[in-house]
Amino acid sequence: MTEEKKKGLFGKAIDALTSRDEKEAAEKAQQAAQAAQNQAVVAKQQVYEAEKKAAESEAKTRELEAQLKAKEDQEKAHKLLEEMRARDAQTAAAAAAAAAPKYMAEYEVTGWDETLSHVALKYYKNATRPYWMLIYEANKAVIGDNPNIIKPGMKLNIPILPEDMK
């Protein structure tokens, strides 16, 4: 207490003012620190929200990329299927053309006295059984079950001779 007595009234006033200024400065510093801390919390929240949006955006991007790839794969599969169908159609057409009998002429029966032997002789220069049977087999739907009965007006397709009969 002796020091307080020595300071006097002026010293006491200076101490009171200094202490008040220091308190205000400390309070302001504390408020500034609190404000900075609040700003840091807000900034962290903003960073978290931005990261969350970025993750959602990335997930949407991956989903869209997957959908795009699936669509591209579907288009490729559709295109491949169309190519396969076209190839199958070409193969079937070629097989049908190869399997279809080749005819050299169409002949119309004119008289009751004609036989398949006569027709074979006219086109193949041979009237034996293998030759007239070739004509019969090619026209079975028109002639019927009996190769000996051909009627005037029937139109017969004359097949091309196979290599082994030439």
DSSP file (Angstrom, degrees, kcal/mol; ACC not computed):
  #  RESIDUE AA STRUCTURE BP1 BP2  ACC     N-H-->O    O-->H-N    N-H-->O    O-->H-N    TCO  KAPPA ALPHA  PHI   PSI    X-CA   Y-CA   Z-CA
    1    1 A M     >        0   0    0      0, 0.0     4,-1.9     0, 0.0     5,-0.2   0.000 360.0 360.0 360.0 -17.3    0.0    0.0    0.0
    2    2 A T  H  >  +     0   0    0      1,-0.2     4,-1.4     2,-0.2     5,-0.1   0.853 360.0  54.2 -67.0 -31.1    2.8    2.3    0.3
    3    3 A E  H  > S+     0   0    0      2,-0.2     4,-1.6     1,-0.2    -1,-0.2   0.881 105.4  53.3 -69.9 -36.7    3.2    2.4   -3.4
    4    4 A E  H  > S+     0   0    0      1,-0.2     4,-1.3     2,-0.2    -2,-0.2   0.889 107.9  51.0 -65.3 -37.8   -0.4    3.4   -3.9
    5    5 A K  H  < S+     0   0    0     -4,-1.9    -1,-0.2     1,-0.2    -2,-0.2   0.858 108.5  52.3 -68.2 -32.7    0.0    6.2   -1.5
    6    6 A K  H  < S+     0   0    0     -4,-1.4    -1,-0.2     1,-0.2    -2,-0.2   0.816 101.2  61.5 -72.9 -31.5    3.1    7.4   -3.4
    7    7 A K  H  X S-     0   0    0     -4,-1.6     4,-0.9     1,-0.1     3,-0.2   0.912  89.2-163.0 -67.3 -43.8    1.3    7.4   -6.8
    8    8 A G  H  X  -     0   0    0     -4,-1.3     4,-2.2     1,-0.2     5,-0.2  -0.272  40.3 -53.1  86.1-175.7   -1.2   10.0   -5.9
    9    9 A L  H  > S+     0   0    0      1,-0.2     4,-2.2     2,-0.2    -1,-0.2   0.888 135.1  51.2 -67.5 -41.3   -4.4   10.9   -7.5
   10   10 A F  H  > S+     0   0    0     -3,-0.2     4,-2.2     2,-0.2    -1,-0.2   0.910 111.1  48.2 -64.2 -42.7   -2.9   11.4  -10.9
   11   11 A G  H  X S+     0   0    0     -4,-0.9     4,-2.6     1,-0.2    -1,-0.2   0.884 110.5  51.4 -64.4 -40.6   -1.2    8.0  -10.8
   12   12 A K  H  X S+     0   0    0     -4,-2.2     4,-2.4     2,-0.2    -1,-0.2   0.905 109.9  49.8 -64.9 -39.7   -4.4    6.3   -9.7
   13   13 A A  H  X S+     0   0    0     -4,-2.2     4,-2.6     2,-0.2    -2,-0.2   0.887 110.8  49.8 -65.4 -39.4   -6.3    7.9  -12.6
   14   14 A I  H  X S+     0   0    0     -4,-2.2     4,-2.9     2,-0.2     5,-0.2   0.920 110.9  49.4 -65.9 -42.9   -3.6    6.8  -15.1
   15   15 A D  H  X S+     0   0    0     -4,-2.6     4,-2.6     2,-0.2    -2,-0.2   0.917 111.8  48.5 -61.6 -42.7   -3.8    3.3  -13.7
   16   16 A A  H  X S+     0   0    0     -4,-2.4     4,-2.2     2,-0.2    -2,-0.2   0.928 114.9  44.7 -64.8 -44.4   -7.6    3.3  -14.0
   17   17 A L  H  X S+     0   0    0     -4,-2.6     4,-2.8     2,-0.2     5,-0.2   0.910 114.1  49.4 -65.9 -42.0   -7.5    4.6  -17.6
   18   18 A T  H  X S+     0   0    0     -4,-2.9     4,-2.6     1,-0.2    -2,-0.2   0.918 112.2  47.8 -63.6 -43.8   -4.7    2.2  -18.6
   19   19 A S  H  X S+     0   0    0     -4,-2.6     4,-2.2    -5,-0.2    -1,-0.2   0.895 112.9  48.9 -65.5 -39.6   -6.6   -0.7  -17.1
   20   20 A R  H  X S+     0   0    0     -4,-2.2     4,-2.6     2,-0.2    -2,-0.2   0.915 112.6  47.6 -66.4 -43.4   -9.8    0.4  -18.9
   21   21 A D  H  X S+     0   0    0     -4,-2.8     4,-2.9     2,-0.2    -2,-0.2   0.897 112.3  49.7 -63.7 -41.2   -8.0    0.8  -22.2
   22   22 A E  H  X S+     0   0    0     -4,-2.6     4,-2.8    -5,-0.2    -1,-0.2   0.895 110.7  50.1 -65.5 -38.7   -6.3   -2.6  -21.8
   23   23 A K  H  X S+     0   0    0     -4,-2.2     4,-3.0     2,-0.2    -2,-0.2   0.930 112.8  46.4 -64.1 -44.6   -9.7   -4.1  -21.0
   24   24 A E  H  X S+     0   0    0     -4,-2.6     4,-3.0     2,-0.2    -2,-0.2   0.917 114.1  48.0 -62.9 -43.0  -11.2   -2.5  -24.1
   25   25 A A  H  X S+     0   0    0     -4,-2.9     4,-2.5     2,-0.2    -2,-0.2   0.900 113.9  46.9 -65.5 -39.5   -8.3   -3.6  -26.3
   26   26 A A  H  X S+     0   0    0     -4,-2.8     4,-2.6     2,-0.2    -2,-0.2   0.906 113.1  49.3 -67.3 -40.9   -8.5   -7.1  -24.9
   27   27 A E  H  X S+     0   0    0     -4,-3.0     4,-2.8     2,-0.2    -2,-0.2   0.925 112.5  47.2 -63.7 -44.0  -12.2   -7.2  -25.4
   28   28 A K  H  X S+     0   0    0     -4,-3.0     4,-2.6     2,-0.2    -2,-0.2   0.897 112.6  49.8 -63.0 -40.6  -11.8   -5.9  -29.0
   29   29 A A  H  X S+     0   0    0     -4,-2.5     4,-2.3     2,-0.2    -1,-0.2   0.896 111.6  48.7 -65.3 -38.6   -9.1   -8.5  -29.6
   30   30 A Q  H  X S+     0   0    0     -4,-2.6     4,-2.7     2,-0.2    -2,-0.2   0.917 112.1  48.4 -66.7 -42.1  -11.4  -11.2  -28.1
   31   31 A Q  H  X S+     0   0    0     -4,-2.8     4,-2.7     2,-0.2    -2,-0.2   0.898 112.0  49.6 -63.0 -40.8  -14.2  -10.0  -30.4
   32   32 A A  H  X S+     0   0    0     -4,-2.6     4,-2.5     2,-0.2    -1,-0.2   0.893 111.6  48.5 -64.9 -39.7  -11.9  -10.0  -33.4
   33   33 A A  H  X S+     0   0    0     -4,-2.3     4,-2.5     2,-0.2    -2,-0.2   0.909 112.2  48.8 -66.5 -41.3  -10.7  -13.5  -32.5
   34   34 A Q  H  X S+     0   0    0     -4,-2.7     4,-2.7     2,-0.2    -2,-0.2   0.911 112.1  48.8 -63.7 -42.4  -14.4  -14.7  -32.1
   35   35 A A  H  X S+     0   0    0     -4,-2.7     4,-2.6     2,-0.2    -2,-0.2   0.907 112.1  48.6 -63.2 -42.3  -15.3  -13.1  -35.5
   36   36 A A  H  X S+     0   0    0     -4,-2.5     4,-2.2     2,-0.2    -2,-0.2   0.891 111.8  49.5 -64.6 -39.1  -12.3  -14.8  -37.1
   37   37 A Q  H  X S+     0   0    0     -4,-2.5     4,-2.3     2,-0.2    -2,-0.2   0.913 111.2  49.2 -65.9 -42.2  -13.3  -18.1  -35.5
   38   38 A N  H  X S+     0   0    0     -4,-2.7     4,-2.5     1,-0.2    -2,-0.2   0.913 111.1  50.0 -61.9 -42.4  -16.8  -17.6  -36.8
   39   39 A Q  H  X S+     0   0    0     -4,-2.6     4,-2.7     1,-0.2    -1,-0.2   0.886 109.2  51.9 -63.1 -38.0  -15.5  -16.8  -40.3
   40   40 A A  H  X S+     0   0    0     -4,-2.2     4,-2.5     2,-0.2    -2,-0.2   0.900 109.9  48.8 -65.3 -40.5  -13.3  -20.0  -40.1
   41   41 A V  H  X S+     0   0    0     -4,-2.3     4,-2.4     2,-0.2    -2,-0.2   0.925 113.0  47.3 -64.3 -44.7  -16.4  -22.1  -39.2
   42   42 A V  H  X S+     0   0    0     -4,-2.5     4,-2.5     2,-0.2    -2,-0.2   0.911 112.0  50.3 -62.4 -42.7  -18.4  -20.5  -42.1
   43   43 A A  H  X S+     0   0    0     -4,-2.7     4,-2.5     2,-0.2    -2,-0.2   0.905 110.0  50.3 -62.9 -41.4  -15.5  -21.1  -44.5
   44   44 A K  H  X S+     0   0    0     -4,-2.5     4,-2.6     2,-0.2    -2,-0.2   0.908 110.7  49.5 -62.7 -41.1  -15.3  -24.7  -43.4
   45   45 A Q  H  X S+     0   0    0     -4,-2.4     4,-2.8     2,-0.2    -2,-0.2   0.909 111.2  49.3 -63.2 -42.0  -19.0  -25.2  -43.9
   46   46 A Q  H  X S+     0   0    0     -4,-2.5     4,-2.7     2,-0.2    -2,-0.2   0.906 111.4  48.8 -64.2 -41.5  -18.7  -23.6  -47.4
   47   47 A V  H  X S+     0   0    0     -4,-2.5     4,-2.8     2,-0.2    -2,-0.2   0.918 111.9  49.6 -63.3 -43.2  -15.7  -25.9  -48.2
   48   48 A Y  H  X S+     0   0    0     -4,-2.6     4,-2.6     2,-0.2    -2,-0.2   0.933 112.6  46.7 -61.0 -46.7  -17.8  -28.9  -47.0
   49   49 A E  H  X S+     0   0    0     -4,-2.8     4,-2.7     2,-0.2    -2,-0.2   0.905 113.0  49.6 -62.5 -41.8  -20.8  -27.9  -49.1
   50   50 A A  H  X S+     0   0    0     -4,-2.7     4,-2.5     2,-0.2    -2,-0.2   0.908 112.5  47.2 -63.9 -42.1  -18.5  -27.3  -52.1
   51   51 A E  H  X S+     0   0    0     -4,-2.8     4,-2.5     2,-0.2    -2,-0.2   0.896 112.0  50.9 -65.2 -39.5  -16.9  -30.7  -51.7
   52   52 A K  H  X S+     0   0    0     -4,-2.6     4,-2.5     2,-0.2    -2,-0.2   0.928 112.3  46.1 -63.3 -45.4  -20.3  -32.3  -51.3
   53   53 A K  H  X S+     0   0    0     -4,-2.7     4,-2.9     2,-0.2    -2,-0.2   0.892 112.0  51.7 -63.7 -39.8  -21.6  -30.7  -54.5
   54   54 A A  H  X S+     0   0    0     -4,-2.5     4,-2.6     2,-0.2    -2,-0.2   0.909 110.6  48.1 -63.4 -41.5  -18.4  -31.7  -56.3
   55   55 A A  H  X S+     0   0    0     -4,-2.5     4,-2.5     2,-0.2    -2,-0.2   0.915 113.3  47.5 -65.3 -42.7  -18.9  -35.3  -55.1
   56   56 A E  H  X S+     0   0    0     -4,-2.5     4,-2.6     2,-0.2    -2,-0.2   0.915 112.8  49.3 -63.1 -42.4  -22.5  -35.2  -56.3
   57   57 A S  H  X S+     0   0    0     -4,-2.9     4,-2.5     2,-0.2    -2,-0.2   0.905 111.2  49.2 -62.9 -41.8  -21.5  -33.7  -59.6
   58   58 A E  H  X S+     0   0    0     -4,-2.6     4,-2.6     2,-0.2    -2,-0.2   0.901 111.0  49.9 -64.5 -41.0  -18.8  -36.4  -60.0
   59   59 A A  H  X S+     0   0    0     -4,-2.5     4,-2.4     2,-0.2    -2,-0.2   0.911 112.0  47.8 -63.9 -42.1  -21.3  -39.1  -59.2
   60   60 A K  H  X S+     0   0    0     -4,-2.6     4,-2.9     2,-0.2     5,-0.2   0.903 110.8  52.1 -64.1 -40.3  -23.8  -37.6  -61.7
   61   61 A T  H  X S+     0   0    0     -4,-2.5     4,-2.6     2,-0.2    -2,-0.2   0.928 110.5  47.4 -61.4 -45.4  -21.0  -37.4  -64.3
   62   62 A R  H  X S+     0   0    0     -4,-2.6     4,-2.5     2,-0.2    -2,-0.2   0.909 112.7  49.9 -62.1 -41.6  -20.1  -41.1  -63.8
   63   63 A E  H  X S+     0   0    0     -4,-2.4     4,-2.5     2,-0.2    -2,-0.2   0.925 112.3  46.6 -63.6 -44.2  -23.8  -42.0  -64.0
   64   64 A L  H  X S+     0   0    0     -4,-2.9     4,-2.8     2,-0.2    -2,-0.2   0.892 111.9  51.2 -65.1 -39.2  -24.2  -40.1  -67.3
   65   65 A E  H  X S+     0   0    0     -4,-2.6     4,-2.7    -5,-0.2    -2,-0.2   0.905 110.5  49.3 -63.1 -40.3  -21.0  -41.6  -68.7
   66   66 A A  H  X S+     0   0    0     -4,-2.5     4,-2.6     2,-0.2    -2,-0.2   0.908 112.1  48.1 -64.9 -41.6  -22.3  -45.1  -67.8
   67   67 A Q  H  X S+     0   0    0     -4,-2.5     4,-2.5     2,-0.2    -2,-0.2   0.910 112.2  49.3 -64.1 -41.7  -25.6  -44.3  -69.5
   68   68 A L  H  X S+     0   0    0     -4,-2.8     4,-2.8     2,-0.2    -2,-0.2   0.922 112.1  47.6 -63.4 -44.1  -23.8  -42.9  -72.5
   69   69 A K  H  X S+     0   0    0     -4,-2.7     4,-3.1     2,-0.2     5,-0.2   0.914 111.5  50.9 -63.2 -42.3  -21.6  -46.0  -72.7
   70   70 A A  H  X S+     0   0    0     -4,-2.6     4,-2.4     2,-0.2    -2,-0.2   0.910 112.0  47.4 -61.5 -41.2  -24.7  -48.3  -72.3
   71   71 A K  H  X S+     0   0    0     -4,-2.5     4,-2.7     2,-0.2    -2,-0.2   0.917 112.7  48.5 -66.1 -42.8  -26.4  -46.4  -75.1
   72   72 A E  H  X S+     0   0    0     -4,-2.8     4,-2.7     2,-0.2    -2,-0.2   0.920 112.5  48.9 -62.3 -42.8  -23.3  -46.6  -77.3
   73   73 A D  H  X S+     0   0    0     -4,-3.1     4,-2.7     2,-0.2    -2,-0.2   0.899 111.4  50.0 -62.7 -40.1  -23.1  -50.3  -76.6
   74   74 A Q  H  X S+     0   0    0     -4,-2.4     4,-2.6     2,-0.2    -2,-0.2   0.911 111.3  48.3 -64.8 -42.2  -26.8  -50.7  -77.4
   75   75 A E  H  X S+     0   0    0     -4,-2.7     4,-2.6     2,-0.2    -2,-0.2   0.906 112.2  49.2 -64.6 -40.7  -26.3  -48.9  -80.7
   76   76 A K  H  X S+     0   0    0     -4,-2.7     4,-2.8     2,-0.2    -2,-0.2   0.917 112.2  48.3 -63.4 -42.7  -23.3  -51.1  -81.5
   77   77 A A  H  X S+     0   0    0     -4,-2.7     4,-2.6     2,-0.2    -2,-0.2   0.904 112.2  49.1 -64.4 -40.7  -25.2  -54.2  -80.7
   78   78 A H  H  X S+     0   0    0     -4,-2.6     4,-2.4     2,-0.2    -2,-0.2   0.918 112.7  47.5 -64.1 -43.3  -28.2  -53.0  -82.8
   79   79 A K  H  X S+     0   0    0     -4,-2.6     4,-2.4     2,-0.2    -2,-0.2   0.916 112.7  48.9 -63.7 -43.3  -25.8  -52.2  -85.7
   80   80 A L  H  X S+     0   0    0     -4,-2.8     4,-2.6     2,-0.2    -2,-0.2   0.902 110.4  51.4 -62.7 -41.6  -24.1  -55.6  -85.4
   81   81 A L  H  X S+     0   0    0     -4,-2.6     4,-2.6     2,-0.2    -2,-0.2   0.912 109.9  49.3 -62.5 -42.9  -27.5  -57.3  -85.3
   82   82 A E  H  X S+     0   0    0     -4,-2.4     4,-2.5     2,-0.2    -2,-0.2   0.911 111.5  49.2 -62.6 -41.9  -28.5  -55.5  -88.5
   83   83 A E  H  X S+     0   0    0     -4,-2.4     4,-2.6     2,-0.2    -2,-0.2   0.909 111.6  49.2 -62.9 -41.5  -25.3  -56.5  -90.2
   84   84 A M  H  X S+     0   0    0     -4,-2.6     4,-2.8     2,-0.2    -2,-0.2   0.906 111.3  49.4 -65.2 -40.7  -25.8  -60.1  -89.1
   85   85 A R  H  X S+     0   0    0     -4,-2.6     4,-2.6     2,-0.2    -2,-0.2   0.913 111.6  48.9 -63.8 -42.0  -29.4  -60.1  -90.4
   86   86 A A  H  X S+     0   0    0     -4,-2.5     4,-2.4     2,-0.2    -2,-0.2   0.923 112.7  47.7 -63.4 -43.6  -28.2  -58.6  -93.7
   87   87 A R  H  X S+     0   0    0     -4,-2.6     4,-2.7     2,-0.2    -2,-0.2   0.910 112.1  49.7 -62.8 -42.0  -25.5  -61.3  -94.0
   88   88 A D  H  X S+     0   0    0     -4,-2.8     4,-2.9     2,-0.2    -2,-0.2   0.894 110.5  50.4 -63.1 -39.7  -28.0  -64.0  -93.1
   89   89 A A  H  X S+     0   0    0     -4,-2.6     4,-2.6     2,-0.2    -2,-0.2   0.910 111.7  47.7 -65.1 -41.1  -30.3  -62.7  -95.8
   90   90 A Q  H  X S+     0   0    0     -4,-2.4     4,-2.7     2,-0.2    -2,-0.2   0.920 113.3  48.0 -64.6 -42.8  -27.5  -62.7  -98.3
   91   91 A T  H  X S+     0   0    0     -4,-2.7     4,-2.7     2,-0.2    -2,-0.2   0.918 112.8  48.3 -63.2 -43.6  -26.5  -66.2  -97.3
   92   92 A A  H  X S+     0   0    0     -4,-2.9     4,-2.7     2,-0.2    -2,-0.2   0.899 112.3  49.0 -64.3 -40.5  -30.1  -67.4  -97.5
   93   93 A A  H  X S+     0   0    0     -4,-2.6     4,-2.6     2,-0.2    -2,-0.2   0.917 112.7  47.4 -65.4 -42.0  -30.6  -65.8 -100.9
   94   94 A A  H  X S+     0   0    0     -4,-2.7     4,-2.4     2,-0.2    -2,-0.2   0.906 113.5  48.2 -65.0 -40.5  -27.4  -67.4 -102.2
   95   95 A A  H  X S+     0   0    0     -4,-2.7     4,-2.7     2,-0.2    -2,-0.2   0.903 112.4  48.8 -66.2 -40.4  -28.4  -70.8 -100.8
   96   96 A A  H  X S+     0   0    0     -4,-2.7     4,-2.2     2,-0.2    -2,-0.2   0.908 111.9  48.9 -65.2 -40.7  -31.9  -70.4 -102.4
   97   97 A A  H  < S+     0   0    0     -4,-2.6    -2,-0.2     1,-0.2    -1,-0.2   0.902 114.5  45.4 -65.3 -38.9  -30.3  -69.5 -105.7
   98   98 A A  H  < S+     0   0    0     -4,-2.4    -2,-0.2     1,-0.2    -1,-0.2   0.872 116.8  44.9 -70.8 -36.0  -28.0  -72.4 -105.5
   99   99 A A  H  < S+     0   0    0     -4,-2.7    -2,-0.2    -5,-0.2    -1,-0.2   0.754  91.3  98.2 -80.3 -23.9  -30.7  -74.8 -104.4
  100  100 A A  S  < S-     0   0    0     -4,-2.2     2,-0.1    -5,-0.2    -4,-0.0  -0.415  86.0-108.8 -66.4 135.1  -33.2  -73.5 -107.0
  101  101 A P        -     0   0    0      0, 0.0     2,-0.5     0, 0.0    -1,-0.1  -0.368  27.9-130.2 -64.6 142.4  -33.3  -75.8 -110.0
  102  102 A K        -     0   0    0     58,-0.2    58,-2.7    -4,-0.1     2,-0.4  -0.828  24.0-160.9 -95.9 127.1  -31.8  -74.3 -113.1
  103  103 A Y  E     -A  159   0A   0     -2,-0.5     3,-0.1    56,-0.3    54,-0.0  -0.867  20.5-166.8-113.1 143.2  -34.0  -74.5 -116.1
  104  104 A M  E    S-     0   0A   0     54,-3.4     2,-0.3    -2,-0.4    -1,-0.1   0.690  73.7 -12.1 -95.5 -23.1  -32.9  -74.2 -119.8
  105  105 A A  E     -A  158   0A   0     53,-1.2    53,-3.2     2,-0.0     2,-0.4  -0.985  56.2-119.4-164.6 168.5  -36.4  -73.8 -121.2
  106  106 A E  E     -A  157   0A   0     -2,-0.3     2,-0.4    51,-0.2    51,-0.2  -0.992  30.2-163.6-119.7 131.8  -40.1  -74.1 -120.6
  107  107 A Y  E     -A  156   0A   0     49,-3.7    49,-3.9    -2,-0.4     2,-0.5  -0.939   8.9-150.4-120.1 135.3  -42.0  -76.6 -122.8
  108  108 A E  E     -A  155   0A   0     -2,-0.4    47,-0.2    47,-0.2     2,-0.2  -0.921  22.8-125.5-106.7 125.4  -45.8  -76.8 -123.4
  109  109 A V        +     0   0    0     45,-2.7    44,-3.4    -2,-0.5    45,-0.1  -0.494  29.9 179.6 -68.2 131.1  -47.2  -80.2 -124.1
  110  110 A T        +     0   0    0     42,-0.2     2,-0.3    -2,-0.2    -1,-0.1   0.740  53.8  33.3-108.1 -29.4  -49.2  -80.0 -127.4
  111  111 A G    >   -     0   0    0     40,-0.1     3,-1.1     1,-0.1    -1,-0.2  -0.883  68.1-122.6-133.2 162.3  -50.6  -83.5 -128.1
  112  112 A W  T 3  S+     0   0    0     -2,-0.3    38,-0.2     1,-0.2    -1,-0.1   0.710 108.5  62.1 -71.2 -21.1  -51.9  -86.6 -126.4
  113  113 A D  T 3  S+     0   0    0      2,-0.0    -1,-0.2    38,-0.0     2,-0.2   0.480  80.7 107.9 -86.8  -0.4  -49.3  -88.8 -128.0
  114  114 A E    <   -     0   0    0     -3,-1.1    36,-0.3    36,-0.1     2,-0.3  -0.482  46.3-174.2 -78.7 148.9  -46.4  -86.9 -126.4
  115  115 A T     >  -     0   0    0     -2,-0.2     4,-1.7    34,-0.1     3,-0.2  -0.861  42.0-105.2-132.1 168.4  -44.3  -88.6 -123.6
  116  116 A L  H  > S+     0   0    0     31,-0.4     4,-2.6    -2,-0.3     5,-0.2   0.799 121.1  61.1 -65.2 -27.1  -41.5  -87.4 -121.3
  117  117 A S  H  > S+     0   0    0      2,-0.2     4,-2.5     1,-0.2    -1,-0.2   0.907 102.8  50.5 -64.2 -41.3  -39.2  -89.5 -123.5
  118  118 A H  H  > S+     0   0    0      2,-0.2     4,-2.2     1,-0.2    -2,-0.2   0.921 112.0  47.0 -61.1 -43.3  -40.1  -87.4 -126.5
  119  119 A V  H  X S+     0   0    0     -4,-1.7     4,-2.2     2,-0.2     5,-0.3   0.917 112.2  49.9 -66.0 -42.8  -39.4  -84.2 -124.5
  120  120 A A  H  X>S+     0   0    0     -4,-2.6     4,-3.3     1,-0.2     6,-0.9   0.904 110.8  49.9 -61.7 -41.9  -36.1  -85.6 -123.3
  121  121 A L  H  X5S+     0   0    0     -4,-2.5     4,-1.1     4,-0.2    -1,-0.2   0.901 110.1  51.1 -63.5 -40.5  -35.1  -86.6 -126.8
  122  122 A K  H  <5S+     0   0    0     -4,-2.2    -2,-0.2    -5,-0.2    -1,-0.2   0.913 124.7  25.3 -63.6 -43.3  -35.9  -83.1 -128.1
  123  123 A Y  H  <5S+     0   0    0     -4,-2.2    -2,-0.2    -5,-0.1    -3,-0.2   0.839 135.4  28.0 -93.4 -35.5  -33.9  -81.3 -125.4
  124  124 A Y  H  <5S-     0   0    0     -4,-3.3    -3,-0.2    -5,-0.3    -2,-0.1   0.500  92.6-127.0-106.8  -5.2  -31.2  -83.8 -124.4
  125  125 A K  S  <<S+     0   0    0     -4,-1.1     2,-0.3    -5,-0.6    -4,-0.2   0.789  85.5  89.6  61.1  28.2  -30.8  -85.8 -127.5
  126  126 A N        -     0   0    0     -6,-0.9    -2,-0.2    -9,-0.1    -1,-0.1  -0.940  52.9-172.2-154.9 130.4  -31.4  -88.9 -125.3
  127  127 A A        +     0   0    0     -2,-0.3    -6,-0.1    -7,-0.1    -7,-0.1   0.221  44.2 125.9-109.4  13.0  -34.7  -90.6 -124.4
  128  128 A T  S >> S-     0   0    0     -8,-0.1     4,-1.8     1,-0.1     3,-1.0  -0.221  76.1 -95.0 -73.4 166.2  -33.5  -93.1 -121.8
  129  129 A R  H 3> S+     0   0    0      1,-0.2     4,-2.6     2,-0.2     5,-0.3   0.847 119.0  55.7 -52.3 -47.9  -35.0  -93.3 -118.3
  130  130 A P  H 3> S+     0   0    0      0, 0.0     4,-1.1     0, 0.0    -1,-0.2   0.848 110.7  47.6 -58.1 -32.0  -32.4  -91.0 -116.4
  131  131 A Y  H <> S+     0   0    0     -3,-1.0     4,-1.3     2,-0.2    -2,-0.2   0.938 115.3  40.5 -76.2 -48.5  -33.1  -88.2 -118.9
  132  132 A W  H  X S+     0   0    0     -4,-1.8     4,-2.2     1,-0.2    -1,-0.2   0.812 112.3  58.0 -72.3 -25.7  -36.9  -88.2 -118.8
  133  133 A M  H  X S+     0   0    0     -4,-2.6     4,-3.0    -5,-0.3     5,-0.2   0.834 100.9  57.4 -68.2 -31.7  -36.9  -88.8 -115.0
  134  134 A L  H  X S+     0   0    0     -4,-1.1     4,-1.6    -5,-0.3    -1,-0.2   0.924 109.6  44.1 -61.4 -44.6  -34.9  -85.6 -114.6
  135  135 A I  H  X S+     0   0    0     -4,-1.3     4,-1.1     2,-0.2    -2,-0.2   0.914 113.7  51.1 -65.8 -42.6  -37.7  -83.8 -116.4
  136  136 A Y  H >< S+     0   0    0     -4,-2.2     3,-0.7     1,-0.2     4,-0.3   0.930 109.2  49.5 -61.7 -46.4  -40.3  -85.6 -114.3
  137  137 A E  H >< S+     0   0    0     -4,-3.0     3,-0.7     1,-0.3    -1,-0.2   0.857 110.5  50.9 -62.5 -35.7  -38.7  -84.8 -111.0
  138  138 A A  H 3< S+     0   0    0     -4,-1.6    -1,-0.3     1,-0.2    -2,-0.2   0.727 121.3  33.8 -72.7 -20.9  -38.4  -81.2 -111.9
  139  139 A N  T XX S+     0   0    0     -4,-1.1     4,-2.8    -3,-0.7     3,-1.0   0.089  75.5 122.1-122.9  22.1  -42.2  -81.1 -112.8
  140  140 A K  H <> S+     0   0    0     -3,-0.7     4,-2.4     1,-0.3    -1,-0.1   0.845  74.5  57.1 -56.2 -37.4  -43.7  -83.6 -110.3
  141  141 A A  H 34 S+     0   0    0     -4,-0.2    -1,-0.3     1,-0.2    -2,-0.1   0.826 114.7  38.0 -65.1 -31.5  -46.0  -80.9 -108.9
  142  142 A V  H <4 S+     0   0    0     -3,-1.0    -2,-0.2     2,-0.1    -1,-0.2   0.890 123.2  39.1 -85.0 -43.5  -47.5  -80.3 -112.4
  143  143 A I  H  < S-     0   0    0     -4,-2.8     3,-0.3     1,-0.2     2,-0.3   0.898  96.6-147.7 -78.2 -42.3  -47.5  -83.9 -113.7
  144  144 A G     <  -     0   0    0     -4,-2.4    -1,-0.2    -5,-0.3    -2,-0.1  -0.708  46.0 -37.8 104.2-160.9  -48.6  -85.7 -110.6
  145  145 A D  S    S+     0   0    0     -2,-0.3    -1,-0.2     1,-0.1    -4,-0.0   0.663 120.1  67.8 -79.7 -17.2  -47.7  -89.2 -109.3
  146  146 A N    >   -     0   0    0     -3,-0.3     3,-1.4     3,-0.1    -1,-0.1  -0.896  58.6-167.9-111.0 110.5  -47.7  -90.9 -112.7
  147  147 A P  T 3  S+     0   0    0      0, 0.0   -31,-0.4     0, 0.0    -1,-0.1   0.635  84.6  67.6 -71.1 -11.3  -45.0  -89.9 -115.1
  148  148 A N  T 3  S+     0   0    0      1,-0.1     2,-0.7   -33,-0.1    -2,-0.0   0.577  88.0  74.0 -83.6  -8.9  -46.7  -91.6 -118.0
  149  149 A I    <   +     0   0    0     -3,-1.4     2,-0.4    -6,-0.1    -1,-0.1  -0.866  53.1 154.4-113.2 103.1  -49.6  -89.2 -118.0
  150  150 A I        -     0   0    0     -2,-0.7   -36,-0.1   -36,-0.3    -7,-0.1  -0.989  25.8-152.6-122.8 139.5  -48.9  -85.8 -119.5
  151  151 A K    >   -     0   0    0     -2,-0.4     3,-1.8     1,-0.1   -42,-0.3  -0.775  26.7 -92.4-113.6 151.3  -51.7  -83.7 -120.9
  152  152 A P  T 3  S+     0   0    0      0, 0.0   -42,-0.2     0, 0.0     3,-0.1  -0.339 111.0  33.5 -58.3 139.8  -51.8  -81.1 -123.6
  153  153 A G  T 3  S+     0   0    0    -44,-3.4     2,-0.1     1,-0.4   -43,-0.1   0.157  82.4 133.0  97.4 -17.0  -51.4  -77.6 -122.2
  154  154 A M    <   -     0   0    0     -3,-1.8   -45,-2.7   -45,-0.1     2,-0.6  -0.434  50.2-142.0 -65.3 138.8  -49.1  -78.6 -119.3
  155  155 A K  E     -A  108   0A   0    -47,-0.2     2,-0.4    -2,-0.1   -47,-0.2  -0.922  19.5-167.5-106.8 118.0  -46.1  -76.3 -119.0
  156  156 A L  E     -A  107   0A   0    -49,-3.9   -49,-3.7    -2,-0.6     2,-0.5  -0.867  16.6-137.0-109.5 136.0  -43.0  -78.2 -118.1
  157  157 A N  E     -A  106   0A   0     -2,-0.4   -51,-0.2   -51,-0.2   -19,-0.1  -0.782  16.9-144.9 -87.6 130.7  -39.7  -76.7 -117.0
  158  158 A I  E     -A  105   0A   0    -53,-3.2   -54,-3.4    -2,-0.5   -53,-1.2  -0.859  17.7-142.9 -99.8 110.5  -36.7  -78.4 -118.6
  159  159 A P  E     -A  103   0A   0      0, 0.0   -56,-0.3     0, 0.0     2,-0.2  -0.311  21.5-102.3 -73.1 155.7  -33.8  -78.5 -116.2
  160  160 A I        -     0   0    0    -58,-2.7   -58,-0.2     1,-0.1   -57,-0.0  -0.547  46.5-103.1 -71.8 140.0  -30.2  -78.0 -117.2
  161  161 A L        -     0   0    0     -2,-0.2    -1,-0.1     1,-0.1     5,-0.1  -0.433  34.6-118.9 -66.3 133.8  -28.4  -81.4 -117.4
  162  162 A P    >>  -     0   0    0      0, 0.0     3,-1.7     0, 0.0     4,-0.6  -0.328  28.9-106.6 -66.0 158.8  -26.1  -82.1 -114.5
  163  163 A E  G >4 S+     0   0    0      1,-0.3     3,-0.9     2,-0.2    -2,-0.1   0.836 117.5  58.3 -57.3 -36.9  -22.4  -82.5 -115.3
  164  164 A D  G 34 S+     0   0    0      1,-0.2    -1,-0.3     2,-0.1    -3,-0.0   0.625 107.0  48.4 -73.6 -10.6  -22.5  -86.3 -114.8
  165  165 A M  G <4        0   0    0     -3,-1.7    -1,-0.2     1,-0.1    -2,-0.2   0.478 360.0 360.0-104.8  -4.3  -25.2  -86.7 -117.5
  166  166 A K    <<        0   0    0     -3,-0.9    -1,-0.1    -4,-0.6    -2,-0.1   0.483 360.0 360.0 -76.8 360.0  -23.6  -84.6 -120.2
